[in-house]
Amino acid sequence: MADKNRATGNSQFIGLASFFDNPSFSDLTIKVQGRSFHCHRVVVCSQSKPLTAHISAGFLGATTGVIDLEDDDEYVVECFLKYLYAGDYPVSFPRSNSKDIFKTNSIL
């Protein structure tokens, strides 16, 4: 569930949600279970240290602009990315089980 600042319309998120999985100005791709999400480093990396590490020097993502999360649950990653862009995410996880949710939590 979203925190109070995000839920009340924090100006940081106004209009940003329209760039979720939008290739416009995208400079990062996150791949999970055959799906590719068009992302923006400024949005993702400013809020996730583990994903920032994936594109740091010495990692493949630094040169390719692609983060491969093939072992993670697609729906959970999608919810996480929606949260980064909009400050909110769906509450239910119909396609995931708790094991997958906790496993993916390691990238947050």
GUMAR-227907 format. One record per residue: x negated, z negated, y of N, C-alpha, C in turn; residue in three letters; residue number from 1. Coordinates in Angstrom, 3 decimals. Each point is the difference from the previous one (the first is absolute). Layout:
<atoms>
      npx      npz      npy     capx     capz     capy      cpx      cpz      cpy type seq
        X        Z        Y        X        Z        Y        X        Z        Y  ALA NUM
...
</atoms>
This chain:
<atoms>
      npx      npz      npy     capx     capz     capy      cpx      cpz      cpy type seq
   -0.833    0.000   -1.181    0.833    0.000    1.181   -0.879    0.000    1.246  MET   1
    0.436    0.637    1.050   -0.790    0.133    1.210   -0.109   -1.315    0.756  ALA   2
   -1.146   -0.194    0.680   -0.134   -1.211    0.789    0.812    0.144    1.285  ASP   3
    0.158   -1.093    0.729    0.896   -0.021    1.154   -0.409    1.001    1.080  LYS   4
   -1.302    0.116    0.322   -0.439    0.921    1.044    0.321    1.442   -0.358  ASN   5
   -0.180    0.369   -1.247    0.271    1.368   -0.409    1.508    0.264    0.001  ARG   6
    0.768   -0.941   -0.502    1.441    0.183   -0.130    0.699    0.054    1.357  ALA   7
   -0.595   -0.599    1.017    0.660   -0.039    1.304   -0.394    1.168    0.893  THR   8
   -0.689    0.996   -0.557   -0.291    1.191    0.773   -1.317   -0.049    0.745  GLY   9
   -1.003   -0.621   -0.547   -1.323   -0.020    0.593   -0.349    1.425    0.421  ASN  10
   -0.418    0.182    1.230   -0.243    1.337    0.534   -1.063    0.766   -0.782  SER  11
   -0.827   -0.684   -0.740   -1.020    0.648   -0.826    0.639    0.963   -1.000  GLN  12
    1.211   -0.269   -0.442    0.631    0.792   -1.038    1.032    0.994    0.514  PHE  13
    0.310   -0.036    1.277    0.987    0.923    0.545   -0.558    1.416   -0.073  ILE  14
    0.680    0.874   -0.708   -0.426    1.377   -0.142   -1.038    0.239   -1.075  GLY  15
   -0.703   -1.027   -0.407   -1.041    0.141   -1.011    0.577    0.351   -1.362  LEU  16
    1.186   -0.493   -0.299    0.631    0.258   -1.299    0.195    1.492   -0.257  ALA  17
    0.157    0.794    1.043    0.206    1.435   -0.192   -1.246    0.702   -0.534  SER  18
   -1.146   -0.662    0.058   -1.234    0.581   -0.529   -0.262   -0.382   -1.450  PHE  19
    0.878   -0.823   -0.594   -0.178   -0.356   -1.405    0.088    1.248   -0.867  PHE  20
   -1.015    0.237   -0.801   -0.099    1.158   -0.904    0.238    1.318    0.731  ASP  21
   -0.437    0.047    1.229    0.144    1.184    0.842   -1.392    0.596    0.195  ASN  22
   -0.198    1.257   -0.351   -1.339    0.579    0.108   -0.503    0.208    1.429  PRO  23
    0.874   -0.149    0.991   -0.437    0.164    1.390   -1.075   -1.024    0.340  SER  24
   -1.143    0.484    0.379   -1.144   -0.829    0.392   -0.546   -0.862   -1.135  PHE  25
    0.438    0.245   -1.220   -0.454   -0.775   -1.148   -1.496    0.229   -0.227  SER  26
   -0.726   -1.079   -0.239   -1.425    0.110   -0.281   -0.388   -0.779   -1.257  ASP  27
    1.018   -0.343   -0.797   -0.225   -0.778   -1.210    1.112    0.318   -0.994  LEU  28
   -0.364    0.127   -1.267    0.980    0.212   -1.054   -0.142   -1.113   -1.022  THR  29
    1.099   -0.608   -0.377   -0.006   -1.015   -1.050    0.748    0.579   -1.183  ILE  30
   -0.688    0.091   -1.130    0.576    0.571   -1.217    0.306   -1.120   -0.981  LYS  31
    1.217    0.082   -0.559    0.417   -0.988   -0.997    0.967    0.676   -0.965  VAL  32
   -0.302   -0.059   -1.271    0.835    0.547   -1.078    0.511    1.413    0.302  GLN  33
   -0.898    0.880    0.431    0.364    1.385    0.241    0.638    0.281    1.352  GLY  34
    0.256   -1.016    0.785    0.598    0.190    1.328   -1.072   -0.210    1.064  ARG  35
    0.068    0.796    1.048   -0.927   -0.142    1.123    0.767   -0.423    1.243  SER  36
   -0.486   -1.035    0.660    0.576   -0.469    1.261   -0.934    0.417    1.132  PHE  37
    0.548    0.672    1.012   -0.768    0.358    1.191   -0.037   -1.233    0.898  HIS  38
   -1.202   -0.457    0.295   -0.140   -1.230    0.778   -0.934    0.213    1.189  CYS  39
   -0.105   -1.032    0.787   -0.796    0.023    1.213   -0.908   -1.231   -0.020  HIS  40
   -1.298    0.228    0.060   -0.970   -1.099   -0.112    0.275   -1.118    0.997  ARG  41
    0.348    0.359    1.212    0.225   -1.018    1.017    1.136   -0.947   -0.399  VAL  42
    1.006    0.500   -0.682    1.126   -0.832   -0.434   -0.379   -0.807   -1.242  VAL  43
   -0.521    0.675   -1.004   -0.283   -0.639   -1.284   -1.181   -0.963    0.096  VAL  44
   -1.094    0.469    0.546   -1.225   -0.802    0.002    0.032   -1.163    0.983  CYS  45
    0.796    0.114    1.034    0.101   -1.113    0.950    0.772   -1.180   -0.587  SER  46
    0.685    0.238   -1.147    0.816   -1.054   -0.586   -0.380   -0.367   -1.435  GLN  47
   -0.926    0.742   -0.602   -0.356   -0.266   -1.391   -1.508    0.099   -0.209  SER  48
   -0.645   -1.151   -0.146   -1.443   -0.026   -0.244   -0.368    0.671   -1.322  LYS  49
    0.757   -0.226   -1.080   -0.357    0.671   -1.265    0.067    1.523    0.095  PRO  50
    0.994    0.545    0.694    0.068    1.450    0.142   -1.099    0.506    0.940  LEU  51
   -0.356   -0.783    0.990   -1.125    0.348    0.860   -1.273    0.105   -0.829  THR  52
   -0.168   -0.920   -0.935   -1.186    0.022   -0.865   -0.064    1.275   -0.825  ALA  53
    1.154    0.527   -0.396    0.040    1.237   -0.785   -0.560    1.201    0.765  HIS  54
    0.038   -0.041    1.322   -0.499    1.141    0.763   -1.271   -0.342    0.765  ILE  55
   -0.629   -1.103   -0.363   -1.255   -0.385    0.630   -1.163    0.739   -0.642  SER  56
   -1.110   -0.005    0.695   -1.210    0.661   -0.509   -0.312   -0.482   -1.416  ALA  57
   -0.382    0.926   -0.842   -0.339   -0.334   -1.376    1.142    0.219   -0.978  GLY  58
    1.192    0.212    0.506    1.150    0.271   -0.852    0.423    1.453    0.177  PHE  59
    0.569    0.569   -1.045    0.409    1.403    0.015    0.974    0.314    1.133  LEU  60
    0.894   -0.916    0.283    0.988    0.212    1.056   -0.603    0.221    1.371  GLY  61
   -1.226   -0.487    0.206   -0.666    0.171    1.290   -0.275    1.468    0.302  ALA  62
   -0.288    0.772   -1.035   -0.300    1.411    0.214    1.208    0.906   -0.235  THR  63
    0.912   -0.416   -0.874    1.141    0.851   -0.338    1.248   -0.290    0.824  THR  64
    0.118   -1.215    0.520    1.227   -0.385    0.696    1.153   -0.235   -0.956  GLY  65
   -0.332   -0.224   -1.290    1.012   -0.210   -1.032   -0.262   -1.339   -0.681  VAL  66
    1.043   -0.808   -0.115   -0.067   -1.254   -0.742    0.826    0.183   -1.263  ILE  67
   -0.627   -0.221   -1.130    0.656    0.181   -1.300    0.441   -1.355   -0.543  ASP  68
    1.297   -0.210   -0.052    0.568   -1.242   -0.529    0.824    0.305   -1.254  LEU  69
   -0.482    0.894   -0.814    0.744    0.482   -1.171    0.428   -1.108   -0.961  GLU  70
   -0.692   -1.128   -0.003    0.364   -1.089   -0.912    1.078   -0.915    0.562  ASP  71
    0.384    0.222    1.242    1.006   -0.851    0.628    1.389    0.612   -0.115  ASP  72
    1.006   -0.804    0.279    1.390    0.430   -0.092    0.390    0.787    1.253  ASP  73
    0.516    1.200   -0.193    0.362    0.882    1.110    0.996   -0.645    0.962  GLU  74
    1.018   -0.629   -0.547    1.043   -0.580    0.846   -0.547   -1.161    0.839  TYR  75
   -0.844   -0.807   -0.590   -0.569   -1.135    0.728   -0.914    0.499    1.116  VAL  76
   -0.819    0.996   -0.288   -0.871    0.570    1.030    0.840    0.615    1.118  VAL  77
    1.065    0.695   -0.360    0.885    0.575    1.009    0.595   -1.089    0.896  GLU  78
    0.461   -1.077   -0.583    0.564   -1.115    0.785   -1.053   -0.594    0.924  CYS  79
   -1.206   -0.176   -0.520   -1.097   -0.546    0.794   -0.295    0.904    1.203  PHE  80
   -0.083    1.294   -0.250   -0.273    0.936    1.092    1.142    0.026    1.009  LEU  81
    1.237   -0.067   -0.470    1.144   -0.056    0.922   -0.102   -1.241    0.884  LYS  82
   -0.438   -1.098   -0.586   -0.166   -1.232    0.779   -1.062    0.193    1.086  TYR  83
   -1.092    0.667   -0.334   -1.049    0.224    0.989    0.491    0.860    1.162  LEU  84
    0.854    0.961   -0.284    0.495    0.913    1.027    1.231   -0.516    0.741  TYR  85
    0.864   -0.726   -0.670    1.283   -0.374    0.607    0.208   -1.495    0.159  ALA  86
   -0.830   -0.792   -0.658    0.169   -1.442    0.102    1.097   -0.524   -0.904  GLY  87
    0.466    0.830   -0.921    1.061   -0.400   -0.919   -0.149    0.832   -1.270  ASP  88
    0.659   -0.440   -1.060   -0.042    0.720   -1.269    1.222   -0.372   -0.821  TYR  89
    0.332    0.814   -1.002    1.141   -0.342   -0.866   -0.264   -1.322   -0.719  PRO  90
    1.042   -0.777   -0.190   -0.156   -1.315   -0.622   -0.012    0.086   -1.516  VAL  91
    0.720    0.928   -0.583    0.068    0.079   -1.459   -1.093    0.915   -0.548  SER  92
   -0.394   -0.253   -1.232   -1.012    0.794   -0.678    0.568    0.510   -1.312  PHE  93
    0.902    0.963    0.047    0.693    0.429   -1.210   -0.881    0.692   -1.034  PRO  94
   -1.064    0.669    0.424   -0.820    0.740   -0.951   -1.256   -0.754   -0.404  ARG  95
   -0.202   -1.195    0.505   -1.224   -0.739   -0.257    0.301   -1.272   -0.768  SER  96
   -0.973   -0.472   -0.718    0.136   -1.324   -0.586   -0.982   -0.928    0.694  ASN  97
    0.143   -1.294   -0.198   -0.804   -0.964    0.735   -1.490    0.172   -0.270  SER  98
   -0.369    0.414   -1.190   -1.410    0.209   -0.319   -0.597    1.068    0.914  LYS  99
    0.723    1.103    0.206   -0.478    1.062    0.883   -0.083   -0.463    1.441  ASP 100
    0.935   -0.801    0.446    0.016   -0.483    1.370   -1.226   -0.875    0.245  ILE 101
   -0.300   -0.922   -0.904   -1.154   -0.864    0.183   -1.309    0.778   -0.103  PHE 102
   -0.036    1.001   -0.853   -1.188    0.825   -0.145   -0.260    0.754    1.306  LYS 103
    1.011    0.597    0.573   -0.154    0.744    1.237   -0.330   -0.919    1.157  THR 104
    0.419   -1.243   -0.060   -0.269   -0.959    1.045   -1.487   -0.107    0.291  ASN 105
   -0.852    0.373   -0.936   -1.441   -0.096    0.204   -0.497    0.956    1.072  SER 106
    0.761    1.027    0.380   -0.424    0.933    1.046    0.530   -0.392    1.361  ILE 107
    0.864   -0.974    0.082    0.646   -0.320    1.277   -0.908   -0.735    0.944  LEU 108
</atoms>
